[in-house]
């Protein structure tokens, strides 16, 4: 690994030094992949209708909630997918969920 870096690349900006090394490029891709995975969750859930104020009317989330309520005899079961997504939409991801999601995003970015 040290053989791929030169003294001049160590004096350049960190982005240039990372790009100069194959390991650095993979590390940068993993970090970016993890950040994108964690950062996209609130955006996607908000677009689906799982908001901090509740489930938005006429949204995908509303349709999911309606189907879950019909299947469960009128209520949405605690711990169900709809309840979990609403919880994340309202409160955000916990630290442990962020770590797991970032790890998965890092792995996916390295494979792709």
MMTF fields as JSON, N, C-alpha, C and O atoms, coordinates in Angstrom:
{
  "mmtfVersion": "1.0.0",
  "mmtfProducer": "UNKNOWN",
  "numBonds": 447,
  "numAtoms": 448,
  "numGroups": 112,
  "numChains": 1,
  "numModels": 1,
  "chainsPerModel": [1],
  "groupsPerChain": [112],
  "chainIdList": ["A"],
  "bondAtomList": [4, 2, 8, 6, 12, 10, 16, 14, 20, 18, 24, 22, 28, 26, 32, 30, 36, 34, 40, 38, 44, 42, 48, 46, 52, 50, 56, 54, 60, 58, 64, 62, 68, 66, 72, 70, 76, 74, 80, 78, 84, 82, 88, 86, 92, 90, 96, 94, 100, 98, 104, 102, 108, 106, 112, 110, 116, 114, 120, 118, 124, 122, 128, 126, 132, 130, 136, 134, 140, 138, 144, 142, 148, 146, 152, 150, 156, 154, 160, 158, 164, 162, 168, 166, 172, 170, 176, 174, 180, 178, 184, 182, 188, 186, 192, 190, 196, 194, 200, 198, 204, 202, 208, 206, 212, 210, 216, 214, 220, 218, 224, 222, 228, 226, 232, 230, 236, 234, 240, 238, 244, 242, 248, 246, 252, 250, 256, 254, 260, 258, 264, 262, 268, 266, 272, 270, 276, 274, 280, 278, 284, 282, 288, 286, 292, 290, 296, 294, 300, 298, 304, 302, 308, 306, 312, 310, 316, 314, 320, 318, 324, 322, 328, 326, 332, 330, 336, 334, 340, 338, 344, 342, 348, 346, 352, 350, 356, 354, 360, 358, 364, 362, 368, 366, 372, 370, 376, 374, 380, 378, 384, 382, 388, 386, 392, 390, 396, 394, 400, 398, 404, 402, 408, 406, 412, 410, 416, 414, 420, 418, 424, 422, 428, 426, 432, 430, 436, 434, 440, 438, 444, 442],
  "bondOrderList": [1, 1, 1, 1, 1, 1, 1, 1, 1, 1, 1, 1, 1, 1, 1, 1, 1, 1, 1, 1, 1, 1, 1, 1, 1, 1, 1, 1, 1, 1, 1, 1, 1, 1, 1, 1, 1, 1, 1, 1, 1, 1, 1, 1, 1, 1, 1, 1, 1, 1, 1, 1, 1, 1, 1, 1, 1, 1, 1, 1, 1, 1, 1, 1, 1, 1, 1, 1, 1, 1, 1, 1, 1, 1, 1, 1, 1, 1, 1, 1, 1, 1, 1, 1, 1, 1, 1, 1, 1, 1, 1, 1, 1, 1, 1, 1, 1, 1, 1, 1, 1, 1, 1, 1, 1, 1, 1, 1, 1, 1, 1],
  "groupList": [{"groupName": "UNK", "atomNameList": ["N", "CA", "C", "O"], "elementList": ["N", "C", "C", "O"], "formalChargeList": [0, 0, 0, 0], "bondAtomList": [1, 0, 2, 1, 3, 2], "bondOrderList": [1, 1, 2], "singleLetterCode": "X", "chemCompType": "L-PEPTIDE LINKING"}],
  "groupTypeList": [0, 0, 0, 0, 0, 0, 0, 0, 0, 0, 0, 0, 0, 0, 0, 0, 0, 0, 0, 0, 0, 0, 0, 0, 0, 0, 0, 0, 0, 0, 0, 0, 0, 0, 0, 0, 0, 0, 0, 0, 0, 0, 0, 0, 0, 0, 0, 0, 0, 0, 0, 0, 0, 0, 0, 0, 0, 0, 0, 0, 0, 0, 0, 0, 0, 0, 0, 0, 0, 0, 0, 0, 0, 0, 0, 0, 0, 0, 0, 0, 0, 0, 0, 0, 0, 0, 0, 0, 0, 0, 0, 0, 0, 0, 0, 0, 0, 0, 0, 0, 0, 0, 0, 0, 0, 0, 0, 0, 0, 0, 0, 0],
  "groupIdList": [1, 2, 3, 4, 5, 6, 7, 8, 9, 10, 11, 12, 13, 14, 15, 16, 17, 18, 19, 20, 21, 22, 23, 24, 25, 26, 27, 28, 29, 30, 31, 32, 33, 34, 35, 36, 37, 38, 39, 40, 41, 42, 43, 44, 45, 46, 47, 48, 49, 50, 51, 52, 53, 54, 55, 56, 57, 58, 59, 60, 61, 62, 63, 64, 65, 66, 67, 68, 69, 70, 71, 72, 73, 74, 75, 76, 77, 78, 79, 80, 81, 82, 83, 84, 85, 86, 87, 88, 89, 90, 91, 92, 93, 94, 95, 96, 97, 98, 99, 100, 101, 102, 103, 104, 105, 106, 107, 108, 109, 110, 111, 112],
  "secStructList": [7, 4, 4, 4, 7, 7, 2, 2, 2, 2, 2, 1, 7, 2, 2, 2, 2, 2, 2, 2, 1, 2, 2, 2, 2, 2, 2, 2, 2, 2, 2, 2, 2, 2, 2, 2, 2, 2, 2, 2, 2, 2, 2, 2, 2, 2, 2, 2, 6, 3, 3, 6, 6, 3, 3, 7, 6, 6, 1, 2, 2, 2, 2, 2, 2, 2, 2, 2, 2, 2, 2, 6, 6, 1, 1, 7, 7, 6, 6, 1, 2, 2, 2, 2, 2, 2, 2, 2, 2, 2, 2, 7, 7, 7, 2, 2, 2, 2, 2, 2, 2, 2, 2, 2, 2, 2, 2, 2, 2, 2, 2, 7],
  "xCoordList": [0.823, 0.0, 0.872, 0.578, 1.913, 2.762, 3.507, 3.902, 3.697, 4.389, 3.595, 4.171, 2.296, 1.475, 1.422, 1.038, 1.8, 1.78, 3.171, 4.164, 3.245, 4.526, 4.534, 3.491, 5.69, 5.809, 4.991, 4.383, 4.967, 4.214, 2.715, 2.005, 2.224, 0.792, 0.43, -0.715, 1.371, 1.1, 1.009, 0.386, 1.626, 1.598, 0.398, 0.126, -0.324, -1.486, -2.708, -2.622, -3.821, -5.058, -5.436, -5.058, -6.18, -6.568, -7.342, -7.164, -8.19, -8.967, -8.054, -8.268, -7.05, -6.114, -5.266, -5.0, -4.839, -4.046, -4.853, -4.312, -6.145, -6.988, -7.185, -7.158, -7.382, -7.607, -6.342, -6.431, -5.18, -3.926, -3.723, -2.965, -4.373, -4.199, -5.451, -6.562, -5.296, -6.459, -7.205, -8.434, -6.461, -7.091, -7.82, -8.91, -7.231, -7.871, -9.159, -10.143, -9.149, -10.352, -11.459, -12.622, -11.109, -12.111, -12.633, -13.823, -11.755, -12.175, -13.128, -14.152, -12.789, -13.66, -15.013, -16.043, -15.028, -16.294, -17.122, -18.342, -16.475, -17.196, -17.8, -18.942, -17.043, -17.541, -18.711, -19.723, -18.571, -19.648, -20.884, -22.006, -20.685, -21.816, -22.565, -23.796, -21.83, -22.467, -23.228, -24.336, -22.639, -23.297, -24.562, -25.576, -24.5, -25.679, -26.792, -27.959, -26.436, -27.444, -28.152, -29.379, -27.393, -27.992, -28.758, -29.841, -28.218, -28.86, -30.112, -30.974, -30.223, -31.386, -32.622, -33.731, -32.468, -33.627, -34.677, -35.844, -34.336, -35.379, -36.031, -37.226, -35.258, -35.792, -36.802, -37.888, -36.445, -37.33, -38.588, -39.693, -38.426, -39.608, -40.531, -41.753, -39.958, -40.775, -41.533, -42.698, -40.872, -41.526, -42.652, -43.637, -42.499, -43.549, -44.731, -45.826, -44.516, -45.602, -45.447, -46.345, -44.323, -44.043, -43.33, -42.114, -44.07, -43.511, -43.503, -44.07, -42.861, -42.821, -44.187, -44.431, -45.067, -46.412, -47.398, -48.561, -46.961, -47.846, -47.85, -47.05, -48.74, -48.831, -49.611, -50.72, -49.018, -49.639, -50.817, -50.752, -51.881, -53.075, -52.769, -51.964, -53.407, -53.302, -51.881, -51.511, -51.091, -49.711, -49.572, -50.504, -48.413, -48.112, -48.227, -48.728, -47.77, -47.845, -49.293, -49.604, -50.176, -51.593, -52.197, -52.99, -51.823, -52.325, -51.798, -52.534, -50.524, -49.949, -50.649, -50.949, -50.904, -51.579, -52.994, -53.439, -53.697, -55.049, -55.056, -55.891, -54.138, -54.063, -53.715, -54.266, -52.806, -52.434, -53.604, -53.808, -54.372, -55.521, -56.605, -57.2, -56.863, -57.856, -57.416, -58.231, -56.147, -55.635, -55.659, -55.76, -55.568, -55.503, -56.809, -56.812, -57.893, -59.178, -59.412, -60.16, -58.801, -59.09, -57.959, -58.078, -56.882, -55.764, -54.446, -54.345, -53.453, -52.099, -51.339, -51.22, -50.829, -50.136, -48.815, -48.079, -48.531, -47.239, -46.13, -46.251, -45.067, -43.941, -44.083, -43.172, -45.208, -45.384, -44.521, -43.938, -44.45, -43.647, -44.138, -43.331, -45.446, -46.0, -45.672, -45.282, -45.827, -45.532, -44.05, -43.7, -43.194, -41.753, -41.35, -40.579, -41.874, -41.547, -42.065, -41.4, -43.249, -43.766, -42.888, -42.639, -42.424, -41.542, -40.249, -39.796, -39.664, -38.429, -38.707, -37.892, -39.842, -40.194, -40.386, -40.059, -40.917, -41.186, -39.949, -39.679, -39.205, -38.097, -36.724, -35.732, -36.637, -35.341, -34.766, -35.358, -33.615, -32.943, -32.184, -31.642, -32.148, -31.325, -29.858, -29.555, -28.963, -27.533, -27.156, -26.4, -27.678, -27.339, -27.872, -27.209, -29.06, -29.6, -28.754, -28.547, -28.261, -27.392, -26.101, -25.621, -25.53, -24.281, -24.503, -23.702, -25.591, -25.886, -26.145, -25.631, -26.93, -27.25, -26.007, -25.819, -25.173, -23.935, -23.01, -22.364, -22.944, -22.115, -22.63, -21.848, -23.944, -24.524, -24.288, -23.95, -24.456, -24.206, -22.753, -22.454, -21.851, -20.417, -20.111, -19.368, -20.682, -20.442, -20.994, -20.34, -22.19, -22.799, -21.963, -21.786, -21.449, -20.651, -19.341, -18.812, -18.818, -17.574, -17.823, -16.967, -18.994, -19.324, -19.648, -19.279, -20.336, -20.747, -19.604, -19.724],
  "yCoordList": [-1.186, 0.0, 1.257, 2.209, 1.27, 2.447, 2.664, 3.786, 1.599, 1.725, 2.507, 3.05, 2.569, 3.276, 4.771, 5.543, 5.19, 6.614, 7.197, 6.558, 8.38, 9.065, 10.239, 10.624, 10.795, 11.929, 13.101, 13.823, 13.301, 14.437, 14.264, 15.247, 13.005, 12.805, 13.033, 13.37, 12.86, 13.113, 14.599, 15.0, 15.416, 16.855, 17.513, 18.692, 16.751, 17.29, 17.245, 16.835, 17.666, 17.64, 16.196, 15.285, 15.973, 14.604, 13.891, 12.688, 14.595, 13.951, 13.444, 12.355, 14.216, 13.802, 12.639, 11.707, 12.678, 11.588, 10.299, 9.226, 10.382, 9.193, 8.614, 7.396, 9.468, 8.994, 8.374, 7.556, 8.742, 8.213, 6.763, 6.049, 6.317, 4.97, 4.141, 4.615, 2.905, 2.052, 1.786, 1.711, 1.646, 1.439, 2.706, 2.639, 3.844, 5.114, 5.324, 5.829, 4.936, 5.083, 4.176, 4.578, 2.959, 2.043, 2.556, 2.442, 3.113, 3.675, 4.843, 4.954, 5.703, 6.845, 6.369, 6.922, 5.35, 4.814, 4.22, 4.382, 3.535, 2.936, 4.003, 3.874, 5.049, 6.135, 6.846, 7.134, 7.122, 7.795, 6.905, 7.384, 5.613, 4.687, 4.616, 4.595, 4.58, 4.559, 5.834, 5.797, 6.958, 8.247, 8.395, 8.902, 7.955, 8.03, 7.136, 7.527, 5.938, 5.016, 5.629, 5.583, 6.196, 6.793, 8.065, 8.299, 8.875, 10.142, 10.004, 10.882, 8.912, 8.767, 8.245, 8.403, 7.633, 7.067, 8.124, 7.915, 9.242, 10.231, 10.806, 11.103, 10.963, 11.511, 10.546, 10.955, 9.273, 8.267, 8.094, 8.04, 8.005, 7.839, 9.056, 8.909, 10.237, 11.442, 11.451, 11.846, 11.017, 10.96, 9.931, 10.093, 8.873, 7.85, 8.307, 7.755, 9.315, 9.819, 9.569, 9.898, 8.991, 8.787, 10.037, 10.16, 10.958, 12.236, 12.347, 11.509, 13.379, 13.639, 13.984, 13.786, 14.491, 14.86, 13.707, 13.849, 12.582, 11.433, 11.008, 11.487, 10.12, 9.618, 10.612, 11.016, 10.996, 11.98, 11.361, 10.214, 12.129, 11.661, 11.393, 12.094, 10.391, 10.019, 9.678, 9.908, 9.143, 8.781, 7.262, 6.533, 6.806, 5.373, 4.877, 3.779, 5.676, 5.292, 5.12, 4.201, 5.991, 5.887, 4.603, 3.941, 4.257, 3.021, 1.798, 0.835, 1.837, 0.736, 0.609, -0.498, 1.731, 1.719, 1.166, 0.389, 1.561, 1.075, -0.435, -1.137, -0.936, -2.376, -3.137, -4.208, -2.592, -3.247, -3.256, -4.237, -2.171, -2.1, -3.092, -3.749, -3.205, -4.163, -5.59, -6.41, -5.881, -7.229, -7.579, -8.753, -6.571, -6.832, -6.513, -6.356, -6.417, -6.198, -4.782, -4.588, -3.795, -2.41, -1.63, -0.414, -2.264, -1.551, -1.963, -3.015, -1.145, -1.461, -2.058, -1.435, -3.255, -3.961, -3.275, -2.837, -3.191, -2.651, -3.563, -4.787, -2.968, -3.745, -4.152, -4.757, -3.83, -4.161, -3.239, -2.274, -3.548, -2.734, -1.29, -0.361, -1.095, 0.263, 1.015, 2.182, 0.355, 1.006, 1.36, 2.43, 0.47, 0.721, 1.872, 2.745, 1.872, 2.958, 4.295, 5.317, 4.308, 5.552, 6.036, 7.235, 5.12, 5.481, 6.107, 7.128, 5.502, 6.033, 7.369, 8.288, 7.489, 8.738, 9.868, 11.019, 9.545, 10.574, 10.92, 12.095, 9.915, 10.147, 10.01, 10.419, 9.451, 9.218, 7.878, 7.145, 7.582, 6.316, 6.405, 7.454, 5.295, 5.236, 5.117, 4.837, 5.329, 5.243, 3.855, 3.727, 2.818, 1.455, 1.184, 0.515, 1.697, 1.527, 2.264, 1.768, 3.444, 4.197, 3.447, 3.42, 2.831, 2.085, 0.88, 0.617, 0.154, -1.026, -0.614, -1.241, 0.421, 0.886, 1.43, 1.192, 2.149, 2.662, 1.518, 1.57, 0.494, -0.673, -1.36, -1.721, -1.543, -2.169, -1.305, -1.832, -0.006, 0.883, 0.866, 0.963, 0.743, 0.665, -0.612, -0.599, -1.708, -2.988, -2.984, -3.46, -2.452, -2.393, -1.532, -1.878, -0.413, 0.464, -0.189, 0.107, -1.071, -1.766, -2.865, -3.141, -3.495, -4.573, -4.017, -4.599, -2.891, -2.285, -1.557, -0.968],
  "zCoordList": [0.0, 0.0, 0.0, -0.722, 0.78, 0.833, -0.47, -0.788, -1.217, -2.485, -3.521, -4.464, -3.355, -4.344, -4.076, -4.956, -2.88, -2.55, -2.73, -2.384, -3.256, -3.372, -2.404, -1.874, -2.181, -1.271, -1.784, -0.993, -3.086, -3.637, -3.405, -3.194, -3.442, -3.222, -1.759, -1.457, -0.856, 0.557, 0.857, 1.841, 0.017, 0.223, -0.453, -0.226, -1.288, -1.984, -1.068, 0.09, -1.602, -0.812, -0.493, -1.229, 0.6, 0.969, -0.136, -0.323, -0.867, -1.936, -3.04, -3.574, -3.38, -4.429, -3.937, -4.695, -2.685, -2.128, -2.067, -2.332, -1.721, -1.685, -3.071, -3.246, -4.047, -5.409, -5.995, -6.911, -5.494, -6.009, -5.613, -6.27, -4.568, -4.061, -4.341, -4.103, -4.845, -5.046, -3.735, -3.717, -2.652, -1.346, -0.923, -0.354, -1.195, -0.864, -1.636, -1.095, -2.9, -3.724, -3.204, -3.166, -2.805, -2.25, -0.918, -0.628, -0.117, 1.169, 0.951, 1.626, 0.014, -0.287, -0.79, -0.405, -1.645, -2.156, -1.029, -1.007, -0.091, 1.03, 1.931, 2.372, 2.204, 3.059, 2.383, 3.023, 1.105, 0.371, 0.295, 0.459, 0.047, -0.017, 1.302, 1.32, 2.406, 3.723, 4.012, 4.549, 3.659, 3.898, 3.056, 3.536, 1.813, 0.945, 1.477, 1.469, 1.939, 2.477, 3.682, 3.77, 4.6, 5.808, 5.46, 5.998, 4.582, 4.243, 3.403, 3.427, 2.659, 1.777, 2.498, 1.988, 3.658, 4.363, 4.698, 4.366, 5.333, 5.625, 4.37, 4.37, 3.314, 2.064, 1.452, 1.043, 1.391, 0.793, 1.632, 1.092, 2.953, 3.812, 3.734, 3.722, 3.681, 3.53, 2.215, 2.162, 1.16, -0.156, -0.177, -0.897, 0.617, 0.689, 1.543, 1.432, 2.397, 3.226, 4.705, 5.48, 5.124, 6.543, 7.059, 6.909, 7.662, 8.086, 9.603, 10.304, 10.089, 11.525, 12.092, 13.283, 11.27, 11.711, 11.58, 11.957, 11.059, 10.864, 9.414, 8.61, 9.094, 7.724, 6.877, 7.228, 5.761, 4.87, 4.118, 3.674, 3.983, 3.282, 1.813, 1.2, 1.263, -0.16, -0.585, -1.737, 0.311, -0.003, -0.036, 0.303, -0.442, -0.401, 1.04, 1.282, 1.982, 3.393, 3.836, 4.595, 3.372, 3.727, 3.171, 3.841, 1.953, 1.351, 2.104, 2.317, 2.506, 3.287, 4.637, 5.084, 5.275, 6.571, 6.44, 7.285, 5.391, 5.163, 4.953, 5.525, 4.143, 3.896, 5.173, 5.424, 5.979, 7.234, 8.209, 8.924, 8.243, 9.146, 8.731, 9.585, 7.443, 6.954, 7.284, 7.705, 7.097, 7.355, 8.841, 9.198, 9.707, 11.15, 11.864, 13.084, 11.152, 11.797, 12.287, 13.246, 11.667, 12.0, 12.633, 12.779, 13.01, 13.62, 13.007, 12.376, 13.19, 12.717, 13.886, 14.941, 13.699, 14.779, 15.12, 14.236, 16.412, 16.863, 16.352, 16.4, 15.872, 15.365, 13.909, 13.345, 13.297, 11.879, 11.022, 11.518, 9.741, 8.829, 8.809, 8.854, 8.742, 8.693, 9.984, 9.939, 11.126, 12.405, 12.52, 13.018, 12.065, 12.124, 11.206, 11.602, 9.978, 9.05, 9.556, 9.384, 10.181, 10.733, 11.879, 12.01, 12.7, 13.806, 13.286, 13.805, 12.272, 11.689, 11.004, 11.094, 10.323, 9.671, 10.663, 10.371, 11.84, 12.845, 13.671, 13.919, 14.095, 15.025, 14.392, 14.997, 13.2, 12.577, 12.999, 13.791, 12.459, 12.76, 14.071, 14.417, 14.797, 15.999, 15.586, 14.426, 16.527, 16.219, 15.715, 14.751, 16.361, 15.925, 14.517, 13.725, 14.202, 12.847, 11.827, 10.72, 12.185, 11.273, 11.002, 9.869, 12.05, 11.876, 10.965, 10.069, 11.197, 10.371, 8.927, 8.002, 8.732, 7.388, 6.674, 5.48, 7.399, 6.798, 6.406, 5.36, 7.234, 6.907, 5.655, 4.775, 5.57, 4.381, 3.149, 2.089, 3.264, 2.135, 1.703, 0.513, 2.659, 2.331, 1.574, 0.593, 2.027, 1.35, -0.06, -0.988, -0.227, -1.549, -2.489, -3.657, -1.985, -2.847, -3.263, -4.335, -2.427, -2.794, -3.814, -4.654, -3.745, -4.667, -6.048, -7.067, -6.067, -7.339, -7.914, -8.988]
}
